Amino acid sequence: MRIEKFQEMLLGNGLSYGFEDMEIYYERSNRFACDVYKGEIDHYETAEDGGLSFRGLYNGKMGYAYTEKFDEESLSFLLESAKANASIVEEEEQDEIFAGDDTYEEKDFYSESLELIPIADKIAFLQEVEKEISNYDPRIASLNSCKLIEQSKERLLANSKGLVLHDRKNYLAVVLSVIVKQDGETKSGSKVKITKDFSRLNAKEIAKEVAEEALSYLGEKSIPSKKYPIIFRNDAAASLLGTFTSVFSAEVAQKGRSLLEGKTGTVIAANHVTIMDDPFHKEGFDNRNFDGEGAASKRCTVIDKGLLKTLLHNQKTAKKAGVETTGHAYKPSYKGTLTVAPSNFYIVPGGKSREELIGGLDEAVIITKLAGLHSGANAVSGNFSVAAHGFYVKAGKVETPIKQMTIAGNFFDLLKEIEEVGSDLYFSTSGIGSPSLFVKELSVTVE
């Protein structure tokens, strides 16, 4: 049965089951992935996943259910299951079905041209990248990963209040990890290249970038353990921001798990730090036209020149706080319940390149890779102590790679100690983005 017909029948039948307000949320995702090894396909995968969730108000309580099947049996299954679930709900504050906003900024995030590129061409490109990397330098020993991933996602939300919304998006990523060896020393480097425009990918450029990344870590040296001025490279800065993104959720704050609770309207960061959430950002990969409840997605300034303007809200958290939703209701999948999460959440870039940030420093440490963020960081307190890789800067120049180190600090303190923000904005596939950041100092321990 077509999804449109199933949707119509489900909402119609729901009335006879005693549901008042109702909503369906449909999601379908497609994934293609392949790995190559020594010119041959080592792994090949195509996958499709999708389903539909139903939520409806029954006797004043919200019931939930989901299915992967769109047939007449599933209609009664969804309605009976949601009705049963509603009867055991104990929460005093109930979710509500949203009637919709007056206007929606409808953007197209789907690249038809990317979809039309034959899979054979994508595999051939990946094989070319592998060949270019292997031939780049004799110190390159092997590739840990040479993978291509293409992902697409489609969503539809409709409810009994007449709201019908639809959007879709896709992207392609090349994931590479290179092993290099020299004089008994073995190092690795990795890169992820993400695009919606296949024609912009250049095998030679990608190969050079990841090869040079790996080679740059050869010849590592130790430095004294102490506090250093720190430059987080853009990708490392995005990883750190992503680890602490939950602290900006009003849901997390209202549960007492964020130190930003009650801080709206106060200064929490340096005055040149602005953090935005932009669901329409052309370089972001977590674009959307509407949130998990059907509220219109919109650009949202979270921190404006150091001042916390707002936390991220869905309908329930906004009602509790006495404010309007920011359009950040989120369903992790059609199976999931509503929570709060950002879209393209990023630190707004400044005017200096990374090279200009480095050039003004007498001594500093550049952080390029972070490891153990999930186990070594506490989002409630903001404290972190994690393994890191990077380089030592002396007199404005990168002098040497550093042996594995541990950096420690506090995220909330770090926001206030960002001295300068670079111009090189980077986005991960999760939608978290940052340019390079110059931080006053952090504790560095070299093993």
ChimeraX attribute file (.defattr): number of C-alpha atoms within 10 A of each C-alpha:
attribute: neighborCount
match mode: 1-to-1
recipient: residues
	/A:1	10
	/A:2	8
	/A:3	14
	/A:4	11
	/A:5	11
	/A:6	18
	/A:7	23
	/A:8	14
	/A:9	13
	/A:10	21
	/A:11	22
	/A:12	13
	/A:13	14
	/A:14	23
	/A:15	15
	/A:16	10
	/A:17	13
	/A:18	14
	/A:19	22
	/A:20	17
	/A:21	21
	/A:22	24
	/A:23	27
	/A:24	24
	/A:25	25
	/A:26	23
	/A:27	21
	/A:28	18
	/A:29	17
	/A:30	15
	/A:31	16
	/A:32	16
	/A:33	19
	/A:34	20
	/A:35	22
	/A:36	21
	/A:37	18
	/A:38	13
	/A:39	15
	/A:40	11
	/A:41	15
	/A:42	12
	/A:43	11
	/A:44	13
	/A:45	10
	/A:46	11
	/A:47	10
	/A:48	11
	/A:49	11
	/A:50	18
	/A:51	18
	/A:52	25
	/A:53	22
	/A:54	26
	/A:55	28
	/A:56	30
	/A:57	22
	/A:58	21
	/A:59	13
	/A:60	13
	/A:61	22
	/A:62	26
	/A:63	27
	/A:64	23
	/A:65	24
	/A:66	22
	/A:67	18
	/A:68	16
	/A:69	14
	/A:70	16
	/A:71	14
	/A:72	12
	/A:73	9
	/A:74	16
	/A:75	20
	/A:76	15
	/A:77	14
	/A:78	22
	/A:79	27
	/A:80	17
	/A:81	16
	/A:82	23
	/A:83	25
	/A:84	15
	/A:85	17
	/A:86	21
	/A:87	14
	/A:88	11
	/A:89	12
	/A:90	9
	/A:91	9
	/A:92	7
	/A:93	12
	/A:94	14
	/A:95	19
	/A:96	17
	/A:97	21
	/A:98	18
	/A:99	17
	/A:100	18
	/A:101	12
	/A:102	7
	/A:103	8
	/A:104	15
	/A:105	12
	/A:106	15
	/A:107	13
	/A:108	13
	/A:109	21
	/A:110	18
	/A:111	17
	/A:112	12
	/A:113	11
	/A:114	18
	/A:115	17
	/A:116	8
	/A:117	12
	/A:118	9
	/A:119	14
	/A:120	9
	/A:121	10
	/A:122	18
	/A:123	21
	/A:124	15
	/A:125	18
	/A:126	25
	/A:127	21
	/A:128	17
	/A:129	23
	/A:130	27
	/A:131	17
	/A:132	18
	/A:133	25
	/A:134	19
	/A:135	11
	/A:136	15
	/A:137	14
	/A:138	10
	/A:139	18
	/A:140	21
	/A:141	16
	/A:142	17
	/A:143	21
	/A:144	14
	/A:145	17
	/A:146	22
	/A:147	24
	/A:148	23
	/A:149	18
	/A:150	22
	/A:151	16
	/A:152	18
	/A:153	18
	/A:154	16
	/A:155	20
	/A:156	21
	/A:157	22
	/A:158	23
	/A:159	25
	/A:160	20
	/A:161	13
	/A:162	10
	/A:163	15
	/A:164	15
	/A:165	18
	/A:166	17
	/A:167	19
	/A:168	20
	/A:169	20
	/A:170	23
	/A:171	21
	/A:172	23
	/A:173	18
	/A:174	23
	/A:175	18
	/A:176	25
	/A:177	19
	/A:178	26
	/A:179	19
	/A:180	22
	/A:181	17
	/A:182	14
	/A:183	8
	/A:184	5
	/A:185	11
	/A:186	17
	/A:187	19
	/A:188	22
	/A:189	21
	/A:190	20
	/A:191	18
	/A:192	17
	/A:193	15
	/A:194	22
	/A:195	21
	/A:196	22
	/A:197	13
	/A:198	18
	/A:199	10
	/A:200	8
	/A:201	15
	/A:202	12
	/A:203	18
	/A:204	15
	/A:205	13
	/A:206	20
	/A:207	23
	/A:208	15
	/A:209	15
	/A:210	22
	/A:211	28
	/A:212	17
	/A:213	19
	/A:214	22
	/A:215	21
	/A:216	18
	/A:217	22
	/A:218	21
	/A:219	15
	/A:220	17
	/A:221	15
	/A:222	15
	/A:223	17
	/A:224	10
	/A:225	14
	/A:226	12
	/A:227	16
	/A:228	19
	/A:229	19
	/A:230	26
	/A:231	30
	/A:232	26
	/A:233	23
	/A:234	24
	/A:235	25
	/A:236	25
	/A:237	24
	/A:238	25
	/A:239	21
	/A:240	19
	/A:241	18
	/A:242	19
	/A:243	18
	/A:244	19
	/A:245	16
	/A:246	20
	/A:247	22
	/A:248	23
	/A:249	24
	/A:250	28
	/A:251	25
	/A:252	21
	/A:253	20
	/A:254	15
	/A:255	9
	/A:256	12
	/A:257	17
	/A:258	21
	/A:259	16
	/A:260	22
	/A:261	18
	/A:262	11
	/A:263	14
	/A:264	15
	/A:265	11
	/A:266	13
	/A:267	16
	/A:268	21
	/A:269	22
	/A:270	20
	/A:271	18
	/A:272	19
	/A:273	24
	/A:274	21
	/A:275	24
	/A:276	19
	/A:277	26
	/A:278	22
	/A:279	26
	/A:280	22
	/A:281	17
	/A:282	10
	/A:283	17
	/A:284	24
	/A:285	25
	/A:286	22
	/A:287	25
	/A:288	26
	/A:289	22
	/A:290	27
	/A:291	24
	/A:292	26
	/A:293	27
	/A:294	28
	/A:295	24
	/A:296	22
	/A:297	25
	/A:298	20
	/A:299	16
	/A:300	20
	/A:301	21
	/A:302	23
	/A:303	28
	/A:304	20
	/A:305	18
	/A:306	19
	/A:307	22
	/A:308	21
	/A:309	17
	/A:310	20
	/A:311	26
	/A:312	26
	/A:313	27
	/A:314	26
	/A:315	22
	/A:316	21
	/A:317	26
	/A:318	18
	/A:319	13
	/A:320	13
	/A:321	13
	/A:322	9
	/A:323	12
	/A:324	13
	/A:325	19
	/A:326	26
	/A:327	28
	/A:328	31
	/A:329	26
	/A:330	21
	/A:331	17
	/A:332	12
	/A:333	17
	/A:334	23
	/A:335	20
	/A:336	13
	/A:337	15
	/A:338	19
	/A:339	20
	/A:340	25
	/A:341	24
	/A:342	28
	/A:343	26
	/A:344	26
	/A:345	29
	/A:346	26
	/A:347	25
	/A:348	23
	/A:349	23
	/A:350	18
	/A:351	11
	/A:352	16
	/A:353	16
	/A:354	20
	/A:355	12
	/A:356	13
	/A:357	19
	/A:358	23
	/A:359	15
	/A:360	11
	/A:361	17
	/A:362	12
	/A:363	16
	/A:364	24
	/A:365	27
	/A:366	25
	/A:367	24
	/A:368	18
	/A:369	17
	/A:370	20
	/A:371	15
	/A:372	12
	/A:373	18
	/A:374	12
	/A:375	10
	/A:376	14
	/A:377	21
	/A:378	16
	/A:379	20
	/A:380	16
	/A:381	14
	/A:382	18
	/A:383	15
	/A:384	22
	/A:385	19
	/A:386	17
	/A:387	19
	/A:388	24
	/A:389	20
	/A:390	23
	/A:391	21
	/A:392	22
	/A:393	22
	/A:394	16
	/A:395	13
	/A:396	16
	/A:397	16
	/A:398	17
	/A:399	12
	/A:400	19
	/A:401	21
	/A:402	23
	/A:403	21
	/A:404	16
	/A:405	20
	/A:406	19
	/A:407	23
	/A:408	19
	/A:409	17
	/A:410	16
	/A:411	20
	/A:412	18
	/A:413	14
	/A:414	18
	/A:415	16
	/A:416	18
	/A:417	18
	/A:418	20
	/A:419	20
	/A:420	21
	/A:421	28
	/A:422	25
	/A:423	20
	/A:424	19
	/A:425	20
	/A:426	22
	/A:427	22
	/A:428	20
	/A:429	17
	/A:430	14
	/A:431	23
	/A:432	27
	/A:433	30
	/A:434	30
	/A:435	27
	/A:436	30
	/A:437	29
	/A:438	25
	/A:439	20
	/A:440	17
	/A:441	19
	/A:442	18
	/A:443	15
	/A:444	23
	/A:445	19
	/A:446	17
	/A:447	12
